[in-house]
Amino acid sequence: MWVIRKEIDLYYKEREWRLVPLIANFISGSTVFNKDGAIYYEFDRSDVNVIVTPNDEIRTKVLKYFLSLSSESDQRMKEFADNPVPIVTYDDLHKW
């Protein structure tokens, strides 16, 4: 007997994502150091299509964070409040 399992997103189950900065990222300006020396990636709202969270509690916290950015002076950050990213839970993915 065959058992067929539907897997929606195998990468999500790793629960750990890493972006490795390359010299080209620094040259292009997409990867920068903050004032504490930590490396981060600068991206715009248009670069993000959807955010997947583990549950509704985290989804709510993420949405509240985005909405709090409306008072930011940085227009790039303010765009996340003006046009919030769709936020779904991992369980929501099973609906598609």
N, CA, C and O atoms as a GROMACS GRO file, in nm:
protein
  384
    1MET      N    1   0.083  -0.117   0.000
    1MET     CA    2   0.000   0.000   0.000
    1MET      C    3   0.088   0.125   0.000
    1MET      O    4   0.185   0.133   0.075
    2TRP      N    5   0.053   0.221  -0.085
    2TRP     CA    6   0.129   0.345  -0.096
    2TRP      C    7   0.065   0.455  -0.012
    2TRP      O    8  -0.057   0.472  -0.013
    3VAL      N    9   0.146   0.527   0.059
    3VAL     CA   10   0.098   0.642   0.136
    3VAL      C   11   0.154   0.767   0.070
    3VAL      O   12   0.275   0.783   0.059
    4ILE      N   13   0.065   0.854   0.028
    4ILE     CA   14   0.108   0.977  -0.036
    4ILE      C   15   0.094   1.091   0.065
    4ILE      O   16  -0.014   1.115   0.119
    5ARG      N   17   0.204   1.158   0.089
    5ARG     CA   18   0.204   1.271   0.182
    5ARG      C   19   0.218   1.400   0.103
    5ARG      O   20   0.307   1.412   0.019
    6LYS      N   21   0.133   1.492   0.128
    6LYS     CA   22   0.142   1.622   0.064
    6LYS      C   23   0.238   1.709   0.145
    6LYS      O   24   0.214   1.736   0.263
    7GLU      N   25   0.343   1.752   0.082
    7GLU     CA   26   0.436   1.844   0.145
    7GLU      C   27   0.421   1.978   0.077
    7GLU      O   28   0.433   1.989  -0.045
    8ILE      N   29   0.396   2.080   0.154
    8ILE     CA   30   0.374   2.213   0.098
    8ILE      C   31   0.506   2.285   0.076
    8ILE      O   32   0.531   2.337  -0.033
    9ASP      N   33   0.588   2.288   0.176
    9ASP     CA   34   0.711   2.366   0.168
    9ASP      C   35   0.819   2.299   0.253
    9ASP      O   36   0.826   2.320   0.374
   10LEU      N   37   0.901   2.221   0.190
   10LEU     CA   38   1.003   2.147   0.264
   10LEU      C   39   1.107   2.239   0.327
   10LEU      O   40   1.161   2.208   0.433
   11TYR      N   41   1.135   2.352   0.262
   11TYR     CA   42   1.236   2.443   0.316
   11TYR      C   43   1.190   2.508   0.445
   11TYR      O   44   1.271   2.532   0.534
   12TYR      N   45   1.062   2.538   0.457
   12TYR     CA   46   1.012   2.600   0.579
   12TYR      C   47   1.039   2.512   0.699
   12TYR      O   48   1.068   2.563   0.808
   13LYS      N   49   1.030   2.383   0.682
   13LYS     CA   50   1.048   2.292   0.794
   13LYS      C   51   1.191   2.294   0.849
   13LYS      O   52   1.214   2.246   0.960
   14GLU      N   53   1.285   2.349   0.774
   14GLU     CA   54   1.420   2.362   0.827
   14GLU      C   55   1.424   2.465   0.939
   14GLU      O   56   1.510   2.458   1.027
   15ARG      N   57   1.332   2.560   0.935
   15ARG     CA   58   1.317   2.662   1.038
   15ARG      C   59   1.442   2.745   1.060
   15ARG      O   60   1.454   2.811   1.164
   16GLU      N   61   1.533   2.742   0.968
   16GLU     CA   62   1.653   2.824   0.981
   16GLU      C   63   1.692   2.870   0.841
   16GLU      O   64   1.714   2.788   0.751
   17TRP      N   65   1.701   2.998   0.824
   17TRP     CA   66   1.738   3.054   0.695
   17TRP      C   67   1.862   3.140   0.716
   17TRP      O   68   1.873   3.213   0.814
   18ARG      N   69   1.952   3.130   0.623
   18ARG     CA   70   2.074   3.210   0.631
   18ARG      C   71   2.101   3.277   0.498
   18ARG      O   72   2.087   3.217   0.391
   19LEU      N   73   2.139   3.401   0.507
   19LEU     CA   74   2.185   3.473   0.390
   19LEU      C   75   2.334   3.496   0.409
   19LEU      O   76   2.376   3.555   0.509
   20VAL      N   77   2.412   3.451   0.316
   20VAL     CA   78   2.556   3.462   0.328
   20VAL      C   79   2.603   3.580   0.242
   20VAL      O   80   2.591   3.576   0.120
   21PRO      N   81   2.657   3.684   0.305
   21PRO     CA   82   2.700   3.800   0.229
   21PRO      C   83   2.823   3.769   0.144
   21PRO      O   84   2.921   3.710   0.190
   22LEU      N   85   2.815   3.809   0.020
   22LEU     CA   86   2.927   3.797  -0.073
   22LEU      C   87   2.984   3.936  -0.099
   22LEU      O   88   2.916   4.036  -0.076
   23ILE      N   89   3.106   3.943  -0.146
   23ILE     CA   90   3.169   4.072  -0.172
   23ILE      C   91   3.085   4.153  -0.271
   23ILE      O   92   3.077   4.276  -0.260
   24ALA      N   93   3.022   4.086  -0.367
   24ALA     CA   94   2.938   4.157  -0.465
   24ALA      C   95   2.819   4.224  -0.398
   24ALA      O   96   2.775   4.330  -0.442
   25ASN      N   97   2.766   4.164  -0.288
   25ASN     CA   98   2.655   4.226  -0.215
   25ASN      C   99   2.698   4.356  -0.149
   25ASN      O  100   2.622   4.452  -0.144
   26PHE      N  101   2.822   4.360  -0.099
   26PHE     CA  102   2.873   4.483  -0.038
   26PHE      C  103   2.897   4.589  -0.144
   26PHE      O  104   2.868   4.707  -0.124
   27ILE      N  105   2.951   4.546  -0.257
   27ILE     CA  106   2.978   4.640  -0.367
   27ILE      C  107   2.848   4.702  -0.418
   27ILE      O  108   2.842   4.822  -0.444
   28SER      N  109   2.744   4.620  -0.432
   28SER     CA  110   2.616   4.670  -0.484
   28SER      C  111   2.541   4.754  -0.381
   28SER      O  112   2.452   4.831  -0.418
   29GLY      N  113   2.576   4.741  -0.254
   29GLY     CA  114   2.509   4.817  -0.149
   29GLY      C  115   2.390   4.746  -0.088
   29GLY      O  116   2.325   4.800   0.002
   30SER      N  117   2.360   4.624  -0.133
   30SER     CA  118   2.246   4.551  -0.077
   30SER      C  119   2.279   4.492   0.060
   30SER      O  120   2.189   4.462   0.138
   31THR      N  121   2.406   4.475   0.088
   31THR     CA  122   2.451   4.425   0.218
   31THR      C  123   2.536   4.533   0.282
   31THR      O  124   2.631   4.583   0.221
   32VAL      N  125   2.502   4.570   0.406
   32VAL     CA  126   2.573   4.678   0.473
   32VAL      C  127   2.599   4.641   0.618
   32VAL      O  128   2.538   4.548   0.672
   33PHE      N  129   2.689   4.715   0.680
   33PHE     CA  130   2.715   4.701   0.823
   33PHE      C  131   2.635   4.808   0.896
   33PHE      O  132   2.629   4.922   0.851
   34ASN      N  133   2.572   4.773   1.009
   34ASN     CA  134   2.506   4.876   1.089
   34ASN      C  135   2.608   4.937   1.184
   34ASN      O  136   2.726   4.900   1.181
   35LYS      N  137   2.564   5.030   1.267
   35LYS     CA  138   2.658   5.101   1.356
   35LYS      C  139   2.722   5.009   1.459
   35LYS      O  140   2.826   5.043   1.515
   36ASP      N  141   2.661   4.891   1.486
   36ASP     CA  142   2.718   4.794   1.581
   36ASP      C  143   2.810   4.694   1.514
   36ASP      O  144   2.867   4.607   1.580
   37GLY      N  145   2.825   4.705   1.381
   37GLY     CA  146   2.911   4.614   1.307
   37GLY      C  147   2.841   4.488   1.258
   37GLY      O  148   2.905   4.402   1.197
   38ALA      N  149   2.711   4.477   1.282
   38ALA     CA  150   2.637   4.361   1.234
   38ALA      C  151   2.605   4.380   1.086
   38ALA      O  152   2.587   4.492   1.039
   39ILE      N  153   2.599   4.270   1.014
   39ILE     CA  154   2.569   4.274   0.871
   39ILE      C  155   2.419   4.258   0.852
   39ILE      O  156   2.356   4.174   0.917
   40TYR      N  157   2.362   4.339   0.764
   40TYR     CA  158   2.221   4.320   0.732
   40TYR      C  159   2.197   4.349   0.585
   40TYR      O  160   2.280   4.410   0.517
   41TYR      N  161   2.084   4.303   0.537
   41TYR     CA  162   2.045   4.320   0.397
   41TYR      C  163   1.939   4.430   0.390
   41TYR      O  164   1.839   4.425   0.461
   42GLU      N  165   1.963   4.527   0.306
   42GLU     CA  166   1.868   4.635   0.288
   42GLU      C  167   1.778   4.601   0.171
   42GLU      O  168   1.826   4.574   0.061
   43PHE      N  169   1.647   4.601   0.195
   43PHE     CA  170   1.553   4.567   0.088
   43PHE      C  171   1.431   4.655   0.101
   43PHE      O  172   1.406   4.714   0.206
   44ASP      N  173   1.356   4.664  -0.006
   44ASP     CA  174   1.236   4.746  -0.011
   44ASP      C  175   1.112   4.660   0.006
   44ASP      O  176   1.118   4.537  -0.003
   45ARG      N  177   0.999   4.726   0.030
   45ARG     CA  178   0.872   4.656   0.043
   45ARG      C  179   0.842   4.574  -0.082
   45ARG      O  180   0.787   4.464  -0.072
   46SER      N  181   0.876   4.625  -0.198
   46SER     CA  182   0.848   4.554  -0.324
   46SER      C  183   0.927   4.424  -0.338
   46SER      O  184   0.894   4.342  -0.423
   47ASP      N  185   1.029   4.405  -0.255
   47ASP     CA  186   1.108   4.282  -0.258
   47ASP      C  187   1.042   4.167  -0.182
   47ASP      O  188   1.084   4.052  -0.196
   48VAL      N  189   0.939   4.197  -0.104
   48VAL     CA  190   0.876   4.096  -0.018
   48VAL      C  191   0.736   4.066  -0.070
   48VAL      O  192   0.653   4.157  -0.080
   49ASN      N  193   0.710   3.939  -0.102
   49ASN     CA  194   0.578   3.900  -0.152
   49ASN      C  195   0.485   3.852  -0.042
   49ASN      O  196   0.366   3.883  -0.043
   50VAL      N  197   0.537   3.775   0.053
   50VAL     CA  198   0.456   3.720   0.161
   50VAL      C  199   0.549   3.682   0.276
   50VAL      O  200   0.666   3.650   0.255
   51ILE      N  201   0.495   3.686   0.397
   51ILE     CA  202   0.569   3.640   0.514
   51ILE      C  203   0.493   3.524   0.574
   51ILE      O  204   0.372   3.532   0.593
   52VAL      N  205   0.563   3.416   0.604
   52VAL     CA  206   0.502   3.298   0.665
   52VAL      C  207   0.548   3.293   0.810
   52VAL      O  208   0.668   3.295   0.840
   53THR      N  209   0.450   3.285   0.901
   53THR     CA  210   0.480   3.277   1.043
   53THR      C  211   0.433   3.142   1.097
   53THR      O  212   0.348   3.078   1.035
   54PRO      N  213   0.485   3.099   1.209
   54PRO     CA  214   0.447   2.969   1.262
   54PRO      C  215   0.303   2.963   1.315
   54PRO      O  216   0.241   2.857   1.312
   55ASN      N  217   0.250   3.078   1.364
   55ASN     CA  218   0.116   3.074   1.423
   55ASN      C  219   0.054   3.214   1.422
   55ASN      O  220   0.118   3.312   1.382
   56ASP      N  221  -0.073   3.222   1.466
   56ASP     CA  222  -0.145   3.350   1.466
   56ASP      C  223  -0.084   3.452   1.562
   56ASP      O  224  -0.085   3.572   1.533
   57GLU      N  225  -0.031   3.406   1.673
   57GLU     CA  226   0.029   3.499   1.770
   57GLU      C  227   0.147   3.574   1.706
   57GLU      O  228   0.157   3.696   1.720
   58ILE      N  229   0.233   3.501   1.638
   58ILE     CA  230   0.348   3.564   1.572
   58ILE      C  231   0.300   3.650   1.456
   58ILE      O  232   0.353   3.759   1.433
   59ARG      N  233   0.201   3.603   1.383
   59ARG     CA  234   0.147   3.682   1.271
   59ARG      C  235   0.100   3.818   1.323
   59ARG      O  236   0.129   3.921   1.261
   60THR      N  237   0.029   3.821   1.434
   60THR     CA  238  -0.021   3.946   1.491
   60THR      C  239   0.094   4.037   1.532
   60THR      O  240   0.088   4.158   1.507
   61LYS      N  241   0.197   3.981   1.593
   61LYS     CA  242   0.313   4.062   1.635
   61LYS      C  243   0.384   4.123   1.515
   61LYS      O  244   0.425   4.239   1.518
   62VAL      N  245   0.398   4.045   1.409
   62VAL     CA  246   0.465   4.095   1.288
   62VAL      C  247   0.383   4.207   1.225
   62VAL      O  248   0.438   4.310   1.185
   63LEU      N  249   0.253   4.188   1.216
   63LEU     CA  250   0.167   4.292   1.159
   63LEU      C  251   0.173   4.420   1.243
   63LEU      O  252   0.182   4.529   1.187
   64LYS      N  253   0.167   4.408   1.375
   64LYS     CA  254   0.177   4.526   1.462
   64LYS      C  255   0.310   4.598   1.441
   64LYS      O  256   0.315   4.721   1.442
   65TYR      N  257   0.417   4.521   1.424
   65TYR     CA  258   0.547   4.583   1.399
   65TYR      C  259   0.544   4.663   1.270
   65TYR      O  260   0.588   4.778   1.267
   66PHE      N  261   0.492   4.603   1.163
   66PHE     CA  262   0.486   4.674   1.036
   66PHE      C  263   0.404   4.802   1.048
   66PHE      O  264   0.444   4.907   0.997
   67LEU      N  265   0.290   4.794   1.113
   67LEU     CA  266   0.205   4.912   1.129
   67LEU      C  267   0.272   5.020   1.214
   67LEU      O  268   0.245   5.138   1.195
   68SER      N  269   0.359   4.979   1.306
   68SER     CA  270   0.431   5.076   1.389
   68SER      C  271   0.534   5.156   1.308
   68SER      O  272   0.582   5.260   1.353
   69LEU      N  273   0.568   5.108   1.192
   69LEU     CA  274   0.667   5.177   1.110
   69LEU      C  275   0.613   5.301   1.041
   69LEU      O  276   0.687   5.371   0.971
   70SER      N  277   0.485   5.331   1.060
   70SER     CA  278   0.424   5.447   0.994
   70SER      C  279   0.487   5.578   1.039
   70SER      O  280   0.480   5.678   0.966
   71SER      N  281   0.547   5.581   1.156
   71SER     CA  282   0.609   5.704   1.206
   71SER      C  283   0.759   5.713   1.176
   71SER      O  284   0.826   5.807   1.219
   72GLU      N  285   0.811   5.617   1.102
   72GLU     CA  286   0.954   5.617   1.067
   72GLU      C  287   0.987   5.732   0.972
   72GLU      O  288   0.905   5.769   0.888
   73SER      N  289   1.105   5.786   0.985
   73SER     CA  290   1.149   5.891   0.893
   73SER      C  291   1.205   5.830   0.764
   73SER      O  292   1.207   5.896   0.659
   74ASP      N  293   1.251   5.706   0.771
   74ASP     CA  294   1.304   5.635   0.654
   74ASP      C  295   1.187   5.588   0.566
   74ASP      O  296   1.110   5.501   0.607
   75GLN      N  297   1.174   5.646   0.447
   75GLN     CA  298   1.062   5.613   0.359
   75GLN      C  299   1.059   5.465   0.324
   75GLN      O  300   0.952   5.407   0.307
   76ARG      N  301   1.176   5.403   0.312
   76ARG     CA  302   1.184   5.260   0.280
   76ARG      C  303   1.113   5.178   0.387
   76ARG      O  304   1.041   5.084   0.355
   77MET      N  305   1.132   5.213   0.512
   77MET     CA  306   1.066   5.143   0.623
   77MET      C  307   0.918   5.179   0.630
   77MET      O  308   0.834   5.093   0.659
   78LYS      N  309   0.886   5.304   0.605
   78LYS     CA  310   0.748   5.350   0.612
   78LYS      C  311   0.659   5.277   0.512
   78LYS      O  312   0.539   5.260   0.537
   79GLU      N  313   0.715   5.235   0.400
   79GLU     CA  314   0.638   5.164   0.298
   79GLU      C  315   0.579   5.034   0.351
   79GLU      O  316   0.475   4.989   0.303
   80PHE      N  317   0.644   4.973   0.449
   80PHE     CA  318   0.592   4.849   0.508
   80PHE      C  319   0.464   4.876   0.587
   80PHE      O  320   0.380   4.787   0.599
   81ALA      N  321   0.448   4.997   0.642
   81ALA     CA  322   0.325   5.032   0.712
   81ALA      C  323   0.217   5.076   0.614
   81ALA      O  324   0.100   5.045   0.632
   82ASP      N  325   0.259   5.148   0.511
   82ASP     CA  326   0.162   5.199   0.414
   82ASP      C  327   0.100   5.088   0.330
   82ASP      O  328  -0.016   5.098   0.289
   83ASN      N  329   0.176   4.984   0.306
   83ASN     CA  330   0.130   4.872   0.223
   83ASN      C  331   0.178   4.742   0.288
   83ASN      O  332   0.274   4.682   0.240
   84PRO      N  333   0.113   4.698   0.397
   84PRO     CA  334   0.163   4.581   0.471
   84PRO      C  335   0.174   4.455   0.383
   84PRO      O  336   0.091   4.430   0.295
   85VAL      N  337   0.275   4.379   0.412
   85VAL     CA  338   0.300   4.253   0.342
   85VAL      C  339   0.193   4.152   0.384
   85VAL      O  340   0.157   4.148   0.502
   86PRO      N  341   0.141   4.069   0.292
   86PRO     CA  342   0.051   3.961   0.335
   86PRO      C  343   0.125   3.867   0.431
   86PRO      O  344   0.236   3.822   0.402
   87ILE      N  345   0.063   3.838   0.543
   87ILE     CA  346   0.124   3.753   0.644
   87ILE      C  347   0.032   3.633   0.666
   87ILE      O  348  -0.085   3.649   0.700
   88VAL      N  349   0.085   3.514   0.646
   88VAL     CA  350   0.008   3.392   0.664
   88VAL      C  351   0.079   3.303   0.766
   88VAL      O  352   0.198   3.319   0.791
   89THR      N  353   0.005   3.210   0.822
   89THR     CA  354   0.066   3.111   0.910
   89THR      C  355   0.102   2.988   0.829
   89THR      O  356   0.052   2.968   0.718
   90TYR      N  357   0.187   2.907   0.884
   90TYR     CA  358   0.224   2.784   0.815
   90TYR      C  359   0.102   2.698   0.788
   90TYR      O  360   0.093   2.635   0.682
   91ASP      N  361   0.008   2.693   0.881
   91ASP     CA  362  -0.115   2.614   0.861
   91ASP      C  363  -0.200   2.669   0.747
   91ASP      O  364  -0.269   2.594   0.679
   92ASP      N  365  -0.194   2.801   0.726
   92ASP     CA  366  -0.268   2.860   0.614
   92ASP      C  367  -0.221   2.803   0.480
   92ASP      O  368  -0.299   2.794   0.385
   93LEU      N  369  -0.096   2.765   0.472
   93LEU     CA  370  -0.041   2.711   0.346
   93LEU      C  371  -0.113   2.582   0.304
   93LEU      O  372  -0.120   2.550   0.186
   94HIS      N  373  -0.164   2.509   0.401
   94HIS     CA  374  -0.233   2.385   0.370
   94HIS      C  375  -0.366   2.409   0.298
   94HIS      O  376  -0.422   2.317   0.238
   95LYS      N  377  -0.415   2.530   0.304
   95LYS     CA  378  -0.542   2.564   0.239
   95LYS      C  379  -0.527   2.579   0.088
   95LYS      O  380  -0.624   2.571   0.014
   96TRP      N  381  -0.402   2.602   0.043
   96TRP     CA  382  -0.379   2.622  -0.100
   96TRP      C  383  -0.340   2.492  -0.158
   96TRP      O  384  -0.315   2.484  -0.279
   0.00000   0.00000   0.00000
